[in-house]
Amino acid sequence: MADLPTVRSCATSEVHERLLRTVEGYADARTNIEGQAWRAAMRPGTVGRSGCTLIPVVVHVVHRTNAEDISLAQIQSQIDILNDDYRGQNADVSTVPSAFSGLVGDARIQFELASTDPDGNPTDGITRTRTNVNGFSSNDDVKRAADGGADAWPADRYLNIWVCRLAGGLLGYAQFPGGPAATDGVVVTHTGFGNTGTAAAPFDQGRTTTHEIGHWLNLRHIWGDDGTGCSGDDFVADTPNQAGFNTGVPTFPSISCSNGPNGDMFMNYMDYVDDAAMVMFSKGQVDRMQAALDGPRSSIGSSTPCVGVDDGPGEKPPWKEWIKDNPKDWIKDNPKEWIKEPIKESPKDWIKEPIKELPKDPPKEFHKEGPKDGVFDPVGPVVGPVDPIGPVKLDTPDLPFVIGTGAGAGFGGQRRSAAADALRAQMWALYNVLAAHGLEGSVAQGVQQAEALYRQENG
């Protein structure tokens, strides 16, 4: 087979940038989605769906040759891989280094080929389309019958996966939540789909589809798509900062951006390593995917009992037991002691001193300098809510910057102080402890002022 990829390539970021420029309303949708994802990250584990989410899949096989018309066995192998990967049941999860094994997450997502088509008729969840196109690109032609591809099924009811021959060594791409319904879904080259048939090494274990569906559920590349600048952000707290993508099969530890001793989480599905080397999602990534299912993907899938694993390898997380069995007693009896200790010790170090120097009216400056949750060079007026955990957007004539998308990252920016980041994390941790008991109102103004000072001094 010609043009077999040897290094992983994904065009999701290119598609995202194109949609920002060309699709009205996409930037606003992304702002809202990232605002929701940010708030969910501030309260990890508080998801709306119980159990597992079962997502119906339609696979559109678009083929020019008989070899590209992949078999049912190859398609089913990919569905099986997804079900293992998204539950942390994949056998090779045991290869995760001990430094990261406690972060392995169970996404509580399962997939099945659709059994009913959009008109209510029985289906095997597969469409097959003969094409004259000898290799598609990331321009979405494969998603349109008029351009030699296949039209999408309703994106609010199905996960659309297009399998075809992608040209130029491209393995796949996805569309983030918030884009046009007609092009919503993921695209994977047929040699990177499943683990049998035309699947070819080193991308013959189905992990390209795992990676792209991660994007579809609002995950970003683990290095933050900033080149090798160590200033990008995937907006997930438990994935280490890293300089650019890893390829092949790295050896642990692979250190970059002064992230030793453990280095990059290169075995993560959202890096660029070979299929054999990517084996996990992190718990923070799971929270972000669940936020997508609670928000922009809320119409798709159905709740079903989780069977087979807990949230990852090892012992059952203790929070599962107290959420299931003890919340009434826990909330009734413990908050006084639980809140007292953090409030007693922490303010001496990180609230009292900064607040003495706070400006009287910080919100005006809060938006002037712009947020540092993304990396950008301000080129237009910032608009958005004063609430520091709400979405903030830069509107520009050419390319709007949207928090949580990375758009505009190529225009410059500075790396924020690690010490300031740690201080800010402590502040929000206490805020969320209080918020869990409805007490955040008493400190909300001080937290907002501290956030404003952080953004001014780390601008």
N, C-alpha and C positions, 0 to 999 in steps of 0.2 A: 504493500500500500504506500502510495506516494505522500510526501509532506507529513509524515508522522511527527508530531511534536516531541521534542526531546527535553524541553524546559517548560514548566507550567506557564501559561499565559491566560489572563482573564480580562475581558473588556468591560466589566461592570462599571468601573470608574469613567471610562470614555462615554458609555451610554448615559450615565448620570449627568455628566457635564453637557452632553448634547441636549438632554431633556431640559436642563436648566435654561439653556439658551433659546430653545425652540417651542416649548410647551407652556402655554399660559396657565398659571395656577399651580404648576409643579413646585416651584420654589416655596410658595405659601404652604402647600401640603406638606412638604418636607420640614418646614419650620414647625408646624403643629405636631407632626409625628415625632420629631426629635425632642420637642418640649415634653411630650408624654413619656418618651423613653428616659429622659433625664429625671423626671419625677419618680419613675419606677425604680431607677437606679438608686435614688435616695432612700427608697424603702424596699430593699431587696426581699424577695420571697412573698410579697403581697400581690399575688396575681389573681385575676378574676376567674380563670378556668380551673376546675378541679379535675383530678385524674389526668388522663392523657387526651390529646386531641388527635382524632383520626381524620386525615386529609385525603379526599378523593383526587386522584391524579389522572390526567389524560396525557398520553404520550403521542405526539404527532411525529410520525416517521416520514421524513421528506427525503426521497431517494432518487438518484439518477441511475445508479447501477443496481444490480441484484444484490451485491454485497452490502450496499448501504441500506437495503431493506431488511433491517435487523430482525432477528427471530423473537418470538414470544419468550423463549428461554433467556435470551440476553436481557430483555426488558424486565422479566421477573427477577433476574439476578440483581438488577439495580434496585428494585423495590425492596428486596430482602436486605441489601446492604444499607439502604437508608434507614430501615427499621432498626437494624443493629446500631448504626452510628448515632442516631438521634436518641437512643435509649442508653448509650454507654454499654451496650452488650457486645460490641465488636471484640473478637478474641484478642486482637493486637493492642487493646487498651492497656494490657498488662505491661507493655513496653514503656509506658510513661515513666520518666524518672521519678524517684521518690520525692524530689523537691517539688514536683507539680502534681503528684497523684492525688493529694487532698483537694485539688481544685477541679478535678474531673466532674463534669455535670451531666445529669440526665435531663435532656430537653423535654421529655414527656410528650413527644410527637411521634405519631405513626402514620404510615402512608399505605394506600391501597389503590389499585387500578379501579377507576370508576366503574360502577355496574349499571348506571343509568345515564343516558345522554341528556343534553339540554331539553329535548322534547319529551322526556319521560320514557324513552324506549330502552330496552336492554342493550348493553354494550360490553365489550371486553376492555374498554378504556384505552383503545389504541385506534388512531386514524393513520391511514397510509396514503401518501400522495406522491405520484410520479412527477419529477421535475426535469427541466432542461438545464438547470443551473448547476454548473460544475464548481461548487464551492461557494458557500455563503460567507458574508462578513457580519460585522456587528451592527449593520444599518437596519436590522429588523425586517428585511425582505422575506426571510423564512417564515415570518408570522403573518404573511399576507398572501392569500391565494392569487391575487392579481399579479404578484411579483414572483410567482413560482413556488410559493410556500403553502402554508395551511393556516386558515383563520383560527383564532383562539376560541375556545369555549368560554362561557361567562366566567370572568376572573373572580367574581365574588362567590363562586360555587366550586371551582376546580383549580388545582394547581396545573397550569399548562407547562409541559416540557416538550420542547422541540428537539428532535434528534436528526442530525443531517451531517453532511460533510462541510466542515468549516475550513476555509482557506487560510493560507499564510501561517500555519502552525497554531492557530487559535484553538484553545481547548473548550472554552465556553464563556458565557456571560449571563447576567441576570438583570432584572429591573427591580430597583428598590421599591418598597411600598410608597404609594402616592402618585405613581405614573399613570399613563393612559391604560384603560382596561383592555383595549384592543391589542396591546403589546405586552401585557403583564405575564410574567412567567420566567422560565430559564431556558437557555439554549446550550446544548452539549454536542460536541462532535461525536460521531458514532464510534470512533476508535477509543474514546474515553468514557464510554457508557457501559456500566455493568462490568462483569468479570469473565465473560465468555464471548463466543462469536467473534466479532471484529475487534473487540477490546485488545489494545496493544500496549506493551510495557513501554515506559515505566508508569503509565496511567491506565492500568488495566484492573484496578480494584474498586472502581466506582466512586472514588473520592472526589472527582471533578463535580459530579452532581451533588454530593454532600456539600461541597464548598459553595456552589452557586445557589443552592436552596438557602444556605446561610445568608447570602445577600438578600434573597427574596424575603427573608424574615428579619431584615434590617441590620445584619451584621456587616461590619466593615473589615477590610483587610487588617490583619493584626498589627502591622507596622504603621498604620494611619495614612498611607498613601502620600507621604511627603518626600519621596525619594529616599535618601539616606541621611536626612537631616536631624534625626533624633528629636524632632519637634512635632511629629504627627500624633494623632490620637485616634484609637478605635472606640473611644467612649465606653470602655469596659475597664473597671478598676483592677481586676485580678490578672490581667494579661500584661506582662512586663513591657516597658518601653523598648523598642528595638529599631535598629538602623536598617531600613529596607527589608526586602523579602529574602528568605532562605530558599535554596534550591537543592535538588538531589536528595541525599540522605545524610544530613549533618550528624556530627558526633556531639553528644552532650558533655560539657556545656559549650554552647556557642554564644560567646559574649560579645555584646555591642552596646553602645550608649552607656557605658559604665554600669551595666546591669548585672555584674557578677555578684555572688559566685555562681548563680544558677543560669544566668544568661537568658537568651531568647526562648520563648515557648514555641520552638519551631515545629513541634509535633502537633500543633493546633491545626484544625481543618481550614482555618482562614489564612494560613501562610501559603507559600508557593512550592513546598517540598514535593517529592514524588509521592505517589499514592501509598507506598509501603511505609512512609515516614510520618504521615498525618493520621492521628488516631484519637483526637479528643476535641470536645468543646469545653470551655471553662464554665464554672457556675455563674460568673458574671455575664457571659454570653447567653446562657440559658435565660437569665432574667430579662435580657434585652429581647430575645426571641419571644418570650412569653408576653412582654409588653406589646410587641407587634400583633400577637394573637388577640390580646385584649383591646387593641386599637384598630389600626388600619386593616388588619386581616381578621377582624372579629366575625365577619359573615361566613367565613369558610371553615369547614370541618365540623365535627361533632365530638362531644365529650364521651369518653369510654374509659372503663377502669384500666389502670396501669397494671400490667402483669409482667413479672419477670425480674425486675431489678429495683433497687432504690435509686437515689440520686447519683450514684457513682460507685466505684469499687470501695470495698471496706465496709465498715459498720454503718448501720442506718443512722442518718443524721439525727441528733437528739431533738432538733426543732420539730421533726415530723411527729414525734410522740406528744410534745406539749401543745402543738397546734390542734392535734386530733382529739386529745383526751382532756387537757387541763386548762384551756383558756379562761374559763370562768373563775377558777380558783387563782390562777396566776395573776390575772388582772385585779382581782378583788383583794388579794392578800399581800402581793409582793411589791407593787410600785414604790411604796414609801422607801423601802430599803434599797431598791434597785436604782432609783433616780438619785437618792441622797448622795451616794458616794461620788459619782462623776461630777456632780454639781459642786460638791464640797472641795474637791481637789483641783479641778481643771481651771476655773476662772483665774486663779492666781497667776497662772503661767501664760494664758493666751486670750483672755477676754479683757481683764482690767487695763493692762498697759496700752493695747492698741486703741481702745475706745477713748482714752484721754486725748488722743491726737486726731480723732475723727472730725471731718468737716461737719458743720451744722446742717448743710443741705446736700448730702452726697449724691442723691439720685441724679442731679444735673450732670455731675462728672462721671457717674456710673456708665452712662451710655456714650459719653464723648470719646473715651479711650478705646472702647470696644472690648468684648469678652476675649479671654485667652483660652477658652475651651477649644477654640479652633485656632488656626494660624493664618493670619491675613494681614494685609497692608490696607488700612481703611482708605477707601476711595469714594465714599459717599456717606450720606447721613444714616445714622443708626436709628432704627425705630423698633419699639417693642415694649413690653411691660416692665415696670420697675421690679417686680418679683424676680429675684436673682436666679430662681430655678425655673423660670418660664423661658419660652423660646425668644431669641433675639435675632434679628435679621438685618443685614446690610442690603439696602436696595441700591443697585447701580444700573446704569443704562445697558452695560455690556454683560456682566455676569454677577448675579446677586450672590452674596455670601450668606449661607444658611448654617446656623449652628448645628453641628452634628453631621454635616455632609462632607466637610473638607473642601467644598468649593471655595476657590480663592486662595488655597494653600500655596499655590505657586507664586503668589505675589509678595512673599517675604514674611516677616514676623520674627518674634524672638521667643526663645525658650524660657518659660517661667521658672522662678526660683524653686528648687526642691524643698527648701525649708518652708517657704511660703505655702507650697502645696500641702505639706504635712500639717501646718497650722490650720489651713482652711479645712482639711479633711476632719481634723478634730472638732472644729466648730460645727460642721454639718452633722457629724456623728452625734454630738450632744443635742443639736436641734431636732434630729430625728427621734432620739430617745424621748424628748419632751412631746414631739408631735404624736408619738404612739399612744400617749395618754391625754391628748387634747390640751396640752399645756404650752404649746408653741407660741400662743399669742403674747405671753408675757415677755418673750425675748425676741420676737420677730423683728422689731425695729433695730435692736442692737445687732442682730445677725445680718440684717440688710446693710447696715452701716459698715460692719466689718467686711462684708463682701465687696462693698464699694471701695473701701480702702485697699483691699487686696488687689482689685483690678486696676486701681490707679498706680499703686506702687510696683506692680509687676507688669505694667504696660510696656 
